[in-house]
Amino acid sequence: MAANINREQIRAALAETDPAVSFYLDLNSGEVLRVPDTDPSAEAEALRNQVMEGYGDRFRYIPGGKASPTDADVQEWLEAEGLA
């Protein structure tokens, strides 16, 4: 697991409302990846494939749509994923 999880990036991902983008926490780096779901480019497809291949082990999905997420929301998500 990453030594330092970027909680601010998780908070931003929890607030995201764009349905064309998904967010995943990379446990190796502690950073949140922005994955374009509808981009047909080879780069976007390669990123989607990488995330799906490592889903559950390396990458964890962060659901968006939460209005004004707080530190408690980030902590709740981390606990639900078994990361806190």
N, C-alpha and C positions, 0 to 999 in steps of 0.2 A: 504494500500500500504506500501511497505517496506520503512523504514526511510532512508536507505542508499543503493542506487542502485550501484552495482559494475560496473562502466563504463569500466574498463579495461577488465573485463570478457566479456562484450558486444562487445567491439572492437575485442577481440580475436575470438569470435563467428562469427562476421561479416566477418572475414577473412578466416574462416574454409572452406576447399574444399573437405573434406572427405564425399562422398555421403552416407556412411553407418552410419553417426552420425547426429543427429539433436540437436539443442540447444534451450533452453527455459529459459526465465527469470522467476524466482519464485518471485512473488510480495510480498510474505510473508517474505522472507529472504533477498531479494535484490541480491541473487546469481544466476548465470547461471548454469542450469543443462545440463549435457552432456548425451544425450539419445541415446543408441546404437539401431539403427533401425533394424538391421539384426541379433542381438544376440538372439539365441533361449532359453537362460537360463530363469529360473523362475524369477530371480531377475530383469533381463532386461524387461521381460514382465510386471512385477508388476510396474516398474517405468513408462513404456509406458502407462499403464492403468491409473496410478495416474495422469500423465500429461494430458491425454485426458479427464479424468473426470473433471479436473479443468481448462481446456483450455478456455481462454477468461476471466475468473474471477480471477484465481490465476496465471496461466502460460501464457506467450506470446512467440510465435515462433520468433526466430531470424534467418533470412535467411543468409546463408554464401555466399562465393564466391567473396567477394569484395576485390580487391587487395589493400593492404595498407590502411585500413580504418583510418580515422582521428577522432579527437574530434567532428568535424562538422558532420561526418557520424553517430556517436553515438547519437548526439543531434537530428539529423533528424529522426533516428529510434525511439527515445523516443517520439518525437513530433507526429510522425505518429501513435504511439500506444496510444496517449493521456496521456503520463506519464510525460510530461515536460511542 
